[in-house]
Amino acid sequence: MTTVKLEIDEQELFVGSFTQLAITIDPGSGLSLDDIDFEVTSGLAGGMVSLSRSRNFNIEKPVLMLLAGYEPGTHVLEARERAGGTIVGELKYEIEGTWEGREQGPPLWFSGEPDARLAGAAWGGGPSGPQNVATVPALGTRRIAVLFVDTSSQRYTSDATTMQGHRDRWIAELVDGVTVAGQTRSTAAFFREVSFGNFDLTAEAYGPVQLPADHDTYFNADRSPKGSFYQSAITAGDGLIDYSKFDTVVCVTPTVPAVGMTPEKSAWPYASIGHWGPYTTAEGNLNLGVVSMPNEWGTTNDREIHETFAHELGHNLGLGDQYTPAVAGRNAGGWELMHADDPLPHFSVGHRMMLGWVPAGWVRTFNFAVSGSPVDTPVTLHPIEQGVPPIDRASAIEVRIGDGFNYYFEYRNGEFPQIGDRSLPNDDHVLGTDVASPPFIAPYARPTVLLLPSDGDDAGAVLGNGDFYREIDASPSPVEFRADVSGINGNKADVRIRYGTNGRPDPSIRPWPASSTRPWQSPDIEVRNARSMVDAQWFNVPWVGNPNTVVASVTNKGNVMAPDVRVNFHVKNFNIGGAPEAFLGADVRDIPAGATVEFTTTWVPPATGHFCIIARIPLYVVPTVPTLVEMTELNNTAQTNYDRFVSTTGSPSIREETMVEVGNPYARPTRVWIIAQQTNPIYRTYLDTTWLLLDPGETRQIRVMVEYALDPRSDDIPLDVQAFKERVQELMRRPNNLGLHTYAENPEDDPRHALELLGGADVQVATGRGTTFDRFDTEGRTVFGLVVTADDRVPVHGGQVLVTFADDPDAPHAFLTVATQLDDGSFKLRAPRKWKLAKADYLPEYGLGPADTDWIHAREAAEATGAD
């Protein structure tokens, strides 16, 4: 027989996927698994073998992981004797560049530092200045790769001159410029203009490259791309493009002509919101903005490439569609590029602020929630198209309705020779918009930007000379908010802002992100427990099986007392959007005006699982004054996903595993995209799938695995880490922050184009050498023990031990937890009271992994089990 038999579950693997590798060693060979090296002869193009082991690894029947590379074709995996290099086993397998699965996407492994470019703080500001400032900053130069890619249904022309004409047309539309109505227009010129010179584009054209299957394999009937189309196209272009030099890839496909009764088929413009992936490339795993468009766009209709691509690039920059959900009479229309690209309007001022193009100093702010006296203030608005306002003017007015909810006024006047804002619905007018800052809970009830409402006795959102906007505050003594416009002369507009004292409360809690390293956690939710109180590395991490206190910090942003505010706490499975939730508890407290108060509930997480906490304030009405309602309920919900692993190192490391839940919140089937990123390239992440179709209300568990890629007992650097070898010593000292989030297609949009963020989750993965309790014993009321490294049984240095005492393991609220220090791995602790049971947890210092024990009975010596 073959000395080493290699078997995999799937003989054909999609690029960047993985499968289990079963290894059978001839007992007569005298070899063990540690005597064998595994090598894919084509290098990373074909992939590699991960030597990390799962928790249930069986040395008698070893199973490792085969990781597919970036290049389609036949590849060979060799097993070689470590001593001498003799080949003792071989496996041939295929890598495919086309995924034909209909219900869910392929699995994915990745390493490196793929970055989905999530940025900003919750609402992007606070009481002292404008909100929404630079929450999704787009600065510098965006590098665009235009990839011409075709299918077997319709190939691009073989005529070199015609094909070069396609390339030239796209580069002209995106960068070099085309002549329209006597003007030279391009997407790049538009963005230089709308960003006031803060943002530009470059573009290069590649291809054509060929996909092997037909059009229907890569596109849905509604012309949206199928789930793995972008990876297939990126793979097809991998021999031409260094993807590390680009930020966005535009996949341009030819239209398939009509044949007989079969109508023509073409792509519909479709773009990722932000950077999706990671995608598998020859340059490593990369998150990229991706766009799909048909080559014939602009030749068969009046939509121009430079206009539509500007809208699609807006998605890559992090902005959503504003035409949906439809709100009667209030969607932005021709005032906002993310609603309508054909008239080529600029972005409205809220979006310009989010993108970092309108700084705080250009905005005049009003916050009636903290105003102690009536307001009657004139503001002179400078035309937003002209950029930097003079010192006595502003580019915009922000009126704070509540945290994350603002009104904006801007003076829009198309400027020659600019190319945007030249076909506004009403030129030379002041525009009022209602901006609700993301995040929202899907399905969305409204887009980010709406026009201000009109109640029939004012001019509504679009204001000329002599017009006014008016609304009545719903407080017990109603007061009027009013904006009067006058003095419009093509160079300025005068706006008079008037408002009485509002006398309303506004209990508020901030949504995600807490910070750039905690993008899916709220800054106002914290989980506290005995472990986190003594060891900061466990900050905000639930302690399963033990008492936890869930804390929600709620601030009253109003100017009157808010008595009897209620916060409801809910818990749901660790998820990346759309999962059902269960009630956990509630707390009721008073919040003085301007104060922050902690609301709490207790929680004992079950012994298995990972979790998401939601804090929700029901619409607040002052109990004694039923007509006194909070200013807005758009800032009443926050949630935080929690997980932290320690991938214990040995020779080799352990692969940790968890499950995340994703659900469909819509009443119709939809597709969900799973996007990932990580911060430390000496780790690997595995996902069971990258997209899936879900029925209405359906939830699905997705497996996520993480591992430390280095072998601490070897100087060898794995192939996928080689590019980072100069940084290994620094990288070894910091954890890996893994981020997962999901976008769902709005199933009401036809063809599918609008995407809604479902949610996300943070997973922090640290590394430590495996430890265990060599001894955990009891004598009377005293417990003592010894913690050692798992591989060589040497006493550990540093760290703490938490000893938990109990009379009943099923009554965690009566637990008593006491911390004690170690002395050369040993500890001894006398309990402050009598007890029946005790267990211990080791909290290590840097470089070591945690360990724990089972319960032991008082006055009985017992060997600890379950330590890892």
N, C-alpha and C positions, 0 to 999 in steps of 0.2 A: 504494500500500500504506500501512498504518498506519505512522506514523513510528517508533513504538516498540511492538513486539509483546511481550506478556506472556503466558507460558504456565506452568502448574503441573501437577504430576503428578496431583494429586487435586483435582477440582472441589468435593468435599464434604470438609470438615475437621472433626474433632472439636474441641470447645472446648479451647484450650490446646495444640493440636498444631502441627506445622510441616510445610512441604513446600518443595522446591526451586522457585525462581522463575527460569525461563529468560528472558533478555532478548535480543531481536533488534532492532538499531537500523538503520534504513534508511541505507545508506552515502551516499545523496545528500542526507541531512538536514544533514550537517556536524556532527552531535552526537556526543559521546562519552559514556560512562557517567558521567563526572564532571560532565557538564552537566545531569544529570537528578536531580530529587528524586522520592521515592516517598511517597505519602500515602494511607492508608486513610481514607476520608471520614467514617467513623463513629468514628474515634479508636480507643482501646484496646479498645472493645467489639468492634470488628472485627479488631483486631490491628495489626500494623506490619510493616515490612520491615527486616531486619537487613542493614546494609551491610558487615559483616565478611566476609572472604573465606577460603575454604578454602586449604589448602596447594597444591592443584592448580588454583587459579583460572586461567582462560584469558580474558584481556581481549578476545580475538577472539570468544569465545562465552561471555559473562558469565553466571554463575549466582549469584544471591543466595538469601536464605531468607525466605519468607513465614511470619510467625508469627501463628497464629490467636488471636483474642481470646476474651473471656469470654461473648459474647452470641450465641445461635443466631439464624440468619436470613441474609438476603442482604446481602452487603457489597461495596463497590466499592473497588478499588485504582486510583489514578490515577498516571500518570507525567507529571511537569510539567517544562518547561524551567526550569532554575534562574534564568535571566535572563528575567524577564517573567512566569513562572508559567503559560505556555500549556500546556494539556493536550495531550500528544502520544501518549498511550497509556492504555488502560483495561482492567481485568479485573474481571469479576464472579465471586464465589465464594460458596459456602454454608458456614456453620458449623452443625454439628449438635450437639445435646445428648444424643444416644443413640449408643452404640457397640455394634455388633452382632457384632463379631469374637468368635469362640469360643475361639481358641487363644492369643491374646495381646492385650494392651491397645494403646491408641493411643500414638503418640509424644507427648512432652511437652517444652515449653520453659518455663523459668521464670527470673525474676530476683528482686530483692528480697532479703529476709533470712528466708526460711522456716526455722523452727527445729523439728527433730524432738524437742527437749528430751531429748537424751541427757545423762546426768549421772553424777557419781560417779567414784571411783577403784577400781581392781581390789580387790575384796573389801571395800572401805570401811573399812580399818583396818589395824592391824599388831600386833606383839607387845606394845606398851605399853598397849593398850586393846582394847575390843571391836571386832569386825568388823561389817560390814553396816550401819553407821550412816550414814543419809541418803544411800544410794547412788542412790535414785530419789526425791528429796524431793518431797513434796506438801504445800505450805504455802499459806496464804492462802485465796482464794475462787476456786472453779472456776465458770466462766460457761458455762451450758448453753443451747443453742438447741434447742428441740423443734420439729422440722419435720414437719408432716403432709403426706405426699406420696402420691399414688395413681397407678394405672396405668389403661390403658383397659379392663382386665379387671374392675375394680371401683372406681368413683369414690366419694369420700366423699359423704355426704348433702348435699343443697342446703338442708336445713332448718337455719336459723341457730341455733335453740335447741339442737337435737341436736348440732350441730358444736361449739357453745360448751361443751356438756357434755363432749365428748371433751377439749377443751383444759383445762377446769377439772380433770378427773379426773387428767390427767397432771401438771399443775402441783401438785395436792394431793399426789400420790404422791411427787413429787420434792422438793418444798420446803414447801408449806403444811401438810401433814399429813392423814392419814386415821386413822379410829378402828378399831383392831383389838384385840379382847379388852380393851376399856376403856382402852387406851393410844392416844395420838396418835403415829403413826409417819410418817416420811418418810425418803427417802434422805439429805437434808441433816441431819436430826436424828441419824441413824445415824453419819454421818461426823464431826459435831461431837463426838459421844460417844466414838467409837473413837480419834479423834485428840487427845483431851484439849483440844479447842478450837483446835487448830492448823489445821484445814481445814474449809471450809464450801462450800455451793453456792448459786448463784442460777440461776433458770431462766425463760425466756420462750418462749411458744408462738407459732408462725407457721403460716400456711396454712389450708386445704389448697392445695397446688400440684399441678399435673398433669404427669405424664410421658406422652408421646404414644403409646408402644407398650404391648404387653400385659405381664402379670405375668411370663411366661416369658422375656421379653427382659431382665429385670433380676434374676431370681432363678433359682438352680439347682434341680434336682429335689429336693435335700436341704434346701431352704429357705435356704441360705446366699446372700448377695448375689453377683451376678456382678461381675466385676472392675471395671467402670466405673460401677456403680450409684451409689456415693457421689458421684462427680463429677457424674453426671446429676442427682441430687437437689439437690446444692449449687447447680448451675446453675439448676434450676427455681426455687429459693428466692432467687436472687440479687437479684431486684427488691424483696424484702421484708426481707432480713437484711443488716446490716453485719457480715460475718464476722470483721472485725478486733476486734470486741468480744466474741468468744466463744472458748472453748477446746475445747468438745466440741459436736458436732452429732449429735442423735439423730434418725434418719430413721424415722418411724412410718408404717407402711403398713397399709391395711385388708386383712382376710382376704377372699379370693375364695371365695364359697360353692360348695358342691358342686353340680354340674349333671349329672343322669343318672348315668352310670357314671364321670364325672370327679370325683375327690374334691376337697375344698376345698384351697385353696392359701394359704399364709401364710408370712411371714418367720419364721426362727428367730433368737433373740438372737445377735448376732455383733458383735464389737468389735475395733477396732485395739488392738494393744499399743503404747502410746505414741501419738505423733502421726504420722499418715500423710500422704502427699502428696509434693510440694506440690499443693494444689488451686488451680485457676484461678478467681478471683473478681473482682468489680468493684473490690475493695479491694486487689488484687494477688495474688501467689502466697503461699499460707498453708499451713502444716502444721496439721492439726487432729486431735483425737481424734474418731473416728467410731463410731457405734453404729447397728445396725439392729434394730428390734423391731416386732412386730405390734401394732396398735391394741387388739386384743381380749385381750391378755395379762392374765391375772388374772381374766377373766370366764368363761373356758371351762376353767380348771384352778385348782389351789390355789396357784399361784405368783403372788406379788404383784409389781407393778411396782416398788415401792420396794425390795424385796429383790433382784430380778433386776438392776435397774439399778445397784444398789450393786456387784454382782459385775462387771457390764460396765464400770462406771467404774473398778473396780480394774484392768482391762486397760488402759484409757486412761492410768492412772497408772504403768503399766510392769510390772504383775504378770501372770504366766502362770497357766494352769489347774493345779490341784494334784491333780485326779482322774486325770490321765493324765501319763506312763505309769503303768499300774496296777502296784503292788508289793504282793503279797499280804499283807493284814493291816496294812499300814503307811501307806496314804494317809490324809490328815488327816481326811477326813469332816466331821462336824458341828463340829469344832474350828476350822475355817478357812473364811472366806467364799469364798476362791478355789477351794474344792472344792464346797461346798454352800451355796447362798444361801437355801434354803427355811427352815431353822431360824434364819437370820440370826445366825450366830455372828460374833464379832469376828474380825479378822485375828489370826493367831498372832504371837507376839512378834517372831520373825525378820522378818516382813513389816512390823510396826509400826516396827521399827528402820530398815529400808530406806527407809520412807516419811518418816523424820525425826521420828516422833512419840514415840519412846522414846530419849532422849539417852544418851550414854555414861555419865553420872553415875548413871543409874538401874540400871546393870548391874554385877553382881559377877562378875569374870572369874577364870578359872583356866586356866593354860597349862602343862600338865604337860610339854610339850616342853622348857621351860626351867627346870623345877623341879629343884633339886638335892637335895631331901629329900622324904620322904613328906609327903602332905597329909592333914590331918584337921581340917576347918574347918566350923563351923556357920554357916548363913546363914538369916536370917529373911526370907521372901518376903512382900511386901505384895500384896494382891489387885490384879492388873494393871488391873482395871476402875476402880479408885479413883484412878489417876493418880499424882501425885508421891508417892514413898514417904517415910516419916519417915527421919530421918538414920541410924537404926540398922537400917534395912531396905533391901532391894533389890526392884525390880520383876521382875528376871530374873537368872538365873545363866547365864553363857556358859562352856562348857568347850571349850577349843581342842583339837581333834583334829589339825588341820593347817591351813595357810593356806587359807582359803576353805571350810573344813569344820569346823562347830561343832555341839555339842549345846547346847540351851537348855532351862531349866526355868522355868516360870511358874506362878503360883497363879491358877487361873481360878475365879471365884465370881460368878455372875450377880447384879447389884446392882439393886434396885428404886430408882428408877423407870426404869432404863435399858431400852432396847428390844433391844439386842443381848446375846448370851450368856445368854439366858433359857431356852434349850432345849438346853443342852449335853448331850453324851452322858453325862457324869458331873459334876454340879455339885460345887463345893466340893472340888476335887482339884488336885493338882499335875500339870501336863502336861509331858512330856519330848519334845522334837522334835529331829530330825536335819536340819540345814539346810546344804545345799551351795550356795554362792553362785554365781550365774551369772558368766560365760557357760558354757554347755554346748556340746558338739558334737552337732549333729543327726545321726541321730535320737536324741532324748534317751533315756537309760536309766532316768531317774528324774525326778520333779519336784523343785522347790527344797526343799519342806518335806515331810518324812516323820515319822511317829511313830517313836519309838525302838523297836528290835526287842526281842522277848522270847524268851529261850531256854528258857522253861519253868520255871525255878527262881526267877523274880522276877515282879513285878507288871507288867512291861513299861512302857509309856509313860504310863499313867494311874495316879497314886499317891495313895492315901488314907492315913489315919493308920495307922502300923505297916507300910506297904508300902515296898518298896525296889526300885531298879533296879540291876542288876549285870551287868558284863561283864568278861571276863578278857583282859588284854593279851597279845598273841601274841609277846612277847619271850622270849629264851632262859630268863630266870628270871621266869616269868609272875607278874604282879601284878594285883590286883583293883581295878577302878574301881567305886565303889558310891555311890549316892545314897539315903539313908534319909529318910523323911518322917514327921514327927510334929507334934503341937501344932496341928493344924488346928482352928480355932475360928470360922471365918467372917470373921475379921479378919486372920489371918496363917497362915502355914505354915512350920514349921521344916524345913530341909533340911540334912542332914549330908553333906558331900562328903569322900570318902576315896579316896586313890590313892597307890600306892607310886611310887618312882622308876622311870621307864619304860625308860631306857637304850636308846632307839631313834633312828636317824637319820631325817631327813625332807628330802631334796633337793627344792627347790621353785622354781618359776618362775612369775611373775605373768602372767596373761592381759591382754587389753585391759580398760579404756583406760589409756593412759599419762597423759593429762591431758584437760581439756575441749577442747583444740584438736587432740588426737591420739586421738580416741575409738576408733579401730580399730587402734591400735598398742600392742604390749606395752611396758611400761617396762623390761623386761629383755632386749629384743632390739635390737641396733644393727648397722647396716652401716657399716663404715669404709672409706675409700679416700683416695687422694691428694687428690682434689678436696674432700672433706668436711674433711680435716685443715687445709686452708689457707683455707677459706671456710665460715663457720658457716651460711650460708643453704642449703648443701647437706648439712647434718647429716642423717644417717640416710637418705640417698637413694642407691640403687645407681647406680654409674657403668657404663653399658653398654659392653661391649667392653673393659673394663679390669679389673685385679685388684681384688677387694673382699674384705674380711675380715668374716665374719658372726660376731658376738659374742653369746653368751647368758650372762647373769649369773645363776648358780644359787646359791641360799642354802640351807644346811643348817639348817633350823629345829629339828632335833633336838638332843639333848644328848650324842651320841657321834659320833665320827669316821665319815664315810661314805667309805670307800676305793673307788676304781675306779668312780666314777659315770660313766655313759655318757650323752651327749646326742647324739641323732640330729637332723640338720638336713635339712629337706625344702624344696622349692620348688614352687610351682604358679603358674599364670597369675594375673595380677591379677584378683581375684574378689570377689564379695559373697556367697559361700556355696556349698558343695556341690561344689567343683571337685576333680578328681583331683590327686594330688601325686606328685613324683618325688624320690628320695633324692639328697641333695646331698653329705653327708659326715657324719663323726662325730668326737667327741673324748671322751677318757676322762681323768678327773682325780680327785684326792682332795679332799674338802671337810671341813675341821675343823668341829667343832660350833659353830654360830652364825656361821660365816664365809660370805663370798660369794666365789665363784671364777668367773673368766671362761673359758668354753668357746668354742672358735673352729673355724671351717673356712673355706677359701678358696672363692671363687666368681667366675666371670667371666660376667656376664649377657650373653646374646646381643645383637646390635646392635639388634634390634627387640623390642618387648614391654615389659610392665610386670609386676611380680612380687609374690608373697606368700611370706614366709619363715615356716616352722614350726620350732620347737625342741621336741623331745619327749624326756622322760626315761622310758625303759622302767621298769616296776615295779621298784623298787630292792630288792635283797636283798644283805645284806653277804656278799661272796664266801666269807669264811672261816667264816661262821656262817649256814648256809642257813635257819635258823629265825628269823633276825633280819630282819624285813621293815619297810620304811618305814611311817610312821604312816598315810599315805593317798596314793593315786596321783591324787586329784582335783586336785592342784596341779602336775601334771607336764607340762602342755602350754601353749604360748603361740604366738601367731602375729601377724604384722604385715604389712599391705598397704602397698605403697610406690608413690607416684607424685608427681611434681612437674612442672608445666608453667610455661613463661613464654610468655604470650600477647603476642607482639611487636606493638607499636603502630606504626602508620604512618598513612596516610590512605587506607583505613581499617585496622582491626586484623586480625590473622590469627586464624581459628578453629582451635583445636587439637582433636585427636581422639585417643581411645584406645578400647580395648575392655576390658570387664570380663566375667568368666565367671561364670555362675550354673549350679548343678547341682541335681539331685534326688537326695538320698542315700537315699531310701526305696525299698522293694521294690514300691511301687504308684505310679501316677501321682498327681501333686499339683499344686497351684497355688502359685506363688511371687509375693509382692508386693515391689515395689521402691520403697523410700522414700528420699527425697533431702532434703538441706538444704544451705544455703550461708551464709557469714557476711558477704559483701561485695556490696551491691546494685548496684554498677556493673559487675558481671559477669553473663553469661547462661550457663545450662547447658541442654543438650539431651540427652534420653534417647530411645532408639529405642522403648522401651515401658515401661509402669509395672507390668505384671503379665504372667505367662505360665503356660501349662500345660506340664508336663514329664513325659515318660515315666520309668519307673524307671531310675535311673542316667544319664539324659540330661543333657548340659551344653549350654549355649547361650551364644554371644557376644553381648553387648549393647553397642552403640555409645554412647559418651558424648562429647559435644563441649562445649567451653568457649570463651568469647570475652570480651574486654574491650568493654564496651558504648559507651564514649566515643570520640569522634574527637578526638585531641589537637590537631588543627589547626582545630578549630571550637569556638565557644562554645556551640553548640546542645546542649541536653540531651535525649537521647532520651525519648520519652513514658514508657517504663517506669521511667525513672530520675528523673523530675521530682519525685517525692515525697521524694527524698533530695538535692535540689540544694544545700541549705544545708550538707550534710556532704561534698560532693564533694572538696574539697581535702584533708580528713582521710582520706577513703576511698581516694584515689589513692595514699596512702603505705603501705597495708597489703595483703597478699595476700588472696586468697579461699580459705577452707578449705571445700572441697566434701566432703560426707559422703554415702555411699551404704550402705544396708544392706537386708537381705532377711528377710522372714518367710515360712515355708512352712506350709501347713496340714498337720497330722498326718493322713495319709490313713486312719488306723485309727479316727478319731473320726467318728461318724455320729449326727446330722448334723454336718457340719464346723463346728468351733468353736475347737478348740485350735490354737494357733499356736506355732511353734518358730523361734527366731532362728537363721538359717543363718550369718550373718556380715556383715561390712561392710568398707568401704575408705575411706581418706582420700586426697583429691587436693588438693594445694596448688597454686593457680594464682596466679602473680605476673605483673606486667606490666612490660614494658620496651621502650623504643624499639629497633627492629631494628638490629643491628650486623652487620658482616662483616669478614673479613680482606681488606684492600685489597692486602696483599702478605705473602707468607710464603716466605722464600728461605733458602738455605744457602750457606755459604762455608767449606769445610774442616769443622772441628768446630763451627763457629758457625752458629746460626740467628738470623734477625732478621725483623722484620715490622712491619706497621702495621694497627691496628684502627680502623675508621671507622663512622659511622652509615650505615645502608643507604640511606636516602632521599636524603641530601645529601652523602655522602662526606666528612664533617667528622671529623677525628680525635677519638676518644673521650677523656674525662677520667676517670681513676681505673680501678680494677679490677686484676686480675692475669691473667697468661697462664700456663697449664700447658703445658709442652712435654714430650711423651712421646717417648723415644728407644727404638728397637728394632732388632734384626737380622732378626726374623721377625714379621710382623703377626699370625700365627696362634699365637704363643707368648707370650700376655699375661703369664704369670708371670715372664717375663724382662724386662718393660718397666721402664724407668727414667723416672720423672716428676719434673720439676724446675719450681718456680714462679719467676716473675720479675715485677717490677713494670713498669708502663708509664710512659713519659715523653711526654706529649702524643700518646698513641696508639701510640707506637713502643716496641719492645722489642728487646733483643739479648742473646743468651745463648750462652755457650760450654759445650758438653757436657763432663761430667767424664770421658768415655771415648769411644772410637771407636764409631760407630754407622752403620747402613745406611739407616735410615728415621726420619722424625720427623713428628709431627703436633702441632697446637696447639689448645687450648681457651681461650676468653676467658671469664673469670668476672667479671661486671660489678658495679659498685656500683649503688645504688638508681637507678631510672629508665631503665636500659639492659637490653637482652636479651643472652643469651649468644650465642656464635658458635663455630664449630669449623672445622677444615680436614680435607682428606684427607691421607693419608701423602705425603711427598715423599722423594726419594732424596738421600743425602748427596752434597755437591759438585755438586749440580744446582740451578739456580734454577728455580722452578716457580710458576705461578699457583695459589693455593689454590682449591679448588672445594668445593662442598657447604656453604658457610658460610651460616648463617641464624640 
